[in-house]
């Protein structure tokens, strides 16, 4: 069953294209720089003007409040934004972010984002996203700027979510990384899906 389904998805930069992301599936999305990978993630998160049909578990995006859609379909951008004085202020009060699973101590919540390293901010952004308990994860280079140990924690954390039924679209330039995490791969060229593999090989 498709968790996230797009038909005729078109924006100023991509499409039209079709995409079906199943419950508990991880699709690896590759493609050259400028091919439209980030634009595709933004369109699926319903952040940009678009044409075409977009549905989550059969419910059209147009029938869901935008804030609720973006809670269920969570986007991890390549360059997360931090606006509050402390890290903890970016997390909902009633959530328990998976900090330990990502190698982070809860004391980091009291720090200013500017005092955190690039790798720490990258992992914190993922923790912030996972704390919202989305049904779909749209990940734009989630292990960029991370050392091998931290990247391994990210991969394991996402695998655990996938095993609970969360659908994942994972953008990366690293073919080896996609081979470790993806059930199948799509290649995007000039805003269109050029090739797709039903199974990773």
ChimeraX attribute file (.defattr): number of C-alpha atoms within 10 A of each C-alpha:
attribute: neighborCount
match mode: 1-to-1
recipient: residues
	/A:1	11
	/A:2	17
	/A:3	21
	/A:4	23
	/A:5	21
	/A:6	22
	/A:7	16
	/A:8	15
	/A:9	20
	/A:10	21
	/A:11	18
	/A:12	11
	/A:13	18
	/A:14	22
	/A:15	21
	/A:16	16
	/A:17	16
	/A:18	16
	/A:19	16
	/A:20	16
	/A:21	20
	/A:22	19
	/A:23	20
	/A:24	21
	/A:25	22
	/A:26	25
	/A:27	26
	/A:28	27
	/A:29	24
	/A:30	22
	/A:31	20
	/A:32	12
	/A:33	12
	/A:34	13
	/A:35	19
	/A:36	20
	/A:37	26
	/A:38	20
	/A:39	18
	/A:40	23
	/A:41	24
	/A:42	21
	/A:43	21
	/A:44	26
	/A:45	22
	/A:46	18
	/A:47	13
	/A:48	14
	/A:49	10
	/A:50	19
	/A:51	15
	/A:52	14
	/A:53	15
	/A:54	24
	/A:55	20
	/A:56	19
	/A:57	13
	/A:58	12
	/A:59	13
	/A:60	15
	/A:61	18
	/A:62	12
	/A:63	9
	/A:64	13
	/A:65	10
	/A:66	14
	/A:67	10
	/A:68	11
	/A:69	21
	/A:70	18
	/A:71	19
	/A:72	17
	/A:73	25
	/A:74	24
	/A:75	24
	/A:76	22
	/A:77	18
	/A:78	16
	/A:79	14
	/A:80	12
	/A:81	10
	/A:82	15
	/A:83	10
	/A:84	11
	/A:85	13
	/A:86	17
	/A:87	23
	/A:88	20
	/A:89	15
	/A:90	16
	/A:91	19
	/A:92	12
	/A:93	8
	/A:94	8
	/A:95	12
	/A:96	13
	/A:97	21
	/A:98	19
	/A:99	19
	/A:100	11
	/A:101	15
	/A:102	22
	/A:103	15
	/A:104	16
	/A:105	10
	/A:106	13
	/A:107	9
	/A:108	17
	/A:109	17
	/A:110	12
	/A:111	15
	/A:112	16
	/A:113	22
	/A:114	12
	/A:115	12
	/A:116	14
	/A:117	10
	/A:118	15
	/A:119	16
	/A:120	19
	/A:121	20
	/A:122	25
	/A:123	25
	/A:124	27
	/A:125	24
	/A:126	27
	/A:127	23
	/A:128	22
	/A:129	20
	/A:130	23
	/A:131	18
	/A:132	19
	/A:133	17
	/A:134	20
	/A:135	24
	/A:136	30
	/A:137	26
	/A:138	25
	/A:139	23
	/A:140	21
	/A:141	19
	/A:142	23
	/A:143	24
	/A:144	16
	/A:145	16
	/A:146	16
	/A:147	10
	/A:148	10
	/A:149	10
	/A:150	20
	/A:151	19
	/A:152	13
	/A:153	17
	/A:154	22
	/A:155	16
	/A:156	15
	/A:157	17
	/A:158	21
	/A:159	18
	/A:160	13
	/A:161	19
	/A:162	19
	/A:163	12
	/A:164	11
	/A:165	15
	/A:166	23
	/A:167	26
	/A:168	30
	/A:169	21
	/A:170	25
	/A:171	26
	/A:172	20
	/A:173	15
	/A:174	12
	/A:175	12
	/A:176	9
	/A:177	16
	/A:178	21
	/A:179	14
	/A:180	11
	/A:181	18
	/A:182	20
	/A:183	18
	/A:184	18
	/A:185	24
	/A:186	20
	/A:187	19
	/A:188	23
	/A:189	18
	/A:190	16
	/A:191	22
	/A:192	19
	/A:193	21
	/A:194	12
	/A:195	12
	/A:196	15
	/A:197	13
	/A:198	10
	/A:199	10
	/A:200	15
	/A:201	8
